[in-house]
Amino acid sequence: MKHIALSFALTCALTSGAAAQCFADYKAKQDSPLRLHYGVVQLSGQCSMGAAKDELAGRLMASGWTLLQVMSVFGPEGLDQRKDSAGQYYLRF
C-alpha cells in the first residue's frame, strides 16, 4: 500500500511540475544591417537560465537572429509587466 501511495504522490508531483509555465526575456540581434530586439518567449524545456539559453539560441538562429543575452526566467506572473516592452517580439518565438 505504501508503494501505491508513494507512486501516486510522485506522479502528482511530476505532473504539476510539467504543467508549470516558464518564460524568459532576452535580447537578440541581426547583422547587415544591425537590428536589435527585446523579446519574451515561453520555454518548453527546463525552467533555468542555462536551458533557456540553449533552447532560445536555436529558435532564434532558425529565424536569422543571434541570442545576445537571456535576461531572466520567470512564471506567468511576470508576463504583463514585459508585454509592452517586447512589442512584436512578445511570445513570437
C-alpha positions as CSV (number, residue, x, y, z in Angstrom):
1,M,0.0,0.0,0.0
2,K,2.9,2.4,0.8
3,H,4.3,1.8,-2.7
4,I,1.0,2.8,-4.3
5,A,0.7,5.9,-2.2
6,L,4.3,6.8,-3.0
7,S,3.8,6.2,-6.7
8,F,0.7,8.4,-6.7
9,A,2.4,11.2,-4.9
10,L,5.4,11.1,-7.2
11,T,3.1,11.1,-10.3
12,C,1.2,14.1,-9.0
13,A,4.5,16.0,-8.3
14,L,5.9,15.3,-11.8
15,T,2.6,16.2,-13.5
16,S,2.2,19.5,-11.6
17,G,5.9,20.4,-12.4
18,A,5.5,19.6,-16.0
19,A,2.4,21.8,-16.2
20,A,4.1,24.8,-14.8
21,Q,4.6,27.6,-17.3
22,C,8.1,29.1,-17.7
23,F,9.0,32.2,-19.7
24,A,12.2,34.0,-20.5
25,D,13.0,37.6,-21.6
26,Y,16.0,38.1,-23.8
27,K,18.0,40.4,-26.2
28,A,18.9,39.4,-29.7
29,K,20.5,40.9,-32.8
30,Q,20.8,40.6,-36.6
31,D,23.7,41.8,-38.7
32,S,23.8,43.6,-42.0
33,P,22.1,45.9,-41.2
34,L,22.3,45.8,-37.4
35,R,19.0,45.2,-35.8
36,L,18.3,44.6,-32.1
37,H,15.3,43.4,-30.2
38,Y,14.0,42.6,-26.8
39,G,11.5,39.7,-26.5
40,V,9.7,37.3,-24.3
41,V,9.3,33.5,-25.1
42,Q,7.6,30.6,-23.5
43,L,10.0,27.8,-22.8
44,S,9.1,24.2,-23.4
45,G,12.1,22.6,-21.5
46,Q,13.6,23.1,-18.1
47,C,13.0,26.4,-16.4
48,S,16.5,27.6,-15.9
49,M,18.9,30.2,-17.3
50,G,21.1,27.5,-19.0
51,A,18.2,25.6,-20.5
52,A,16.6,28.9,-21.7
53,K,19.9,29.9,-23.4
54,D,20.2,26.6,-25.2
55,E,16.5,26.4,-26.3
56,L,16.3,30.1,-27.3
57,A,19.5,30.2,-29.3
58,G,18.3,27.5,-31.6
59,R,14.9,29.1,-32.1
60,L,16.3,32.5,-32.9
61,M,19.0,31.2,-35.2
62,A,16.4,29.5,-37.3
63,S,14.9,33.0,-38.0
64,G,18.3,34.7,-38.6
65,W,18.7,36.2,-35.1
66,T,21.6,35.7,-32.7
67,L,20.9,35.5,-28.9
68,L,22.8,38.1,-27.0
69,Q,21.5,37.5,-23.5
70,V,18.8,35.8,-21.5
71,M,17.7,38.4,-19.0
72,S,15.7,36.2,-16.7
73,V,13.4,33.2,-16.4
74,F,10.0,33.6,-14.7
75,G,6.5,32.3,-14.4
76,P,3.2,33.7,-15.9
77,E,3.1,36.4,-13.1
78,G,5.9,38.2,-15.0
79,L,4.2,38.4,-18.4
80,D,2.1,41.5,-18.1
81,Q,4.9,43.8,-17.0
82,R,7.0,42.8,-20.0
83,K,4.4,42.8,-22.8
84,D,4.7,46.4,-23.8
85,S,8.5,46.4,-23.8
86,A,8.6,43.2,-26.0
87,G,6.1,44.6,-28.5
88,Q,6.1,42.5,-31.7
89,Y,8.5,40.0,-30.1
90,Y,6.2,39.2,-27.2
91,L,5.8,35.4,-27.4
92,R,6.8,35.4,-31.1
93,F,9.5,32.7,-30.9
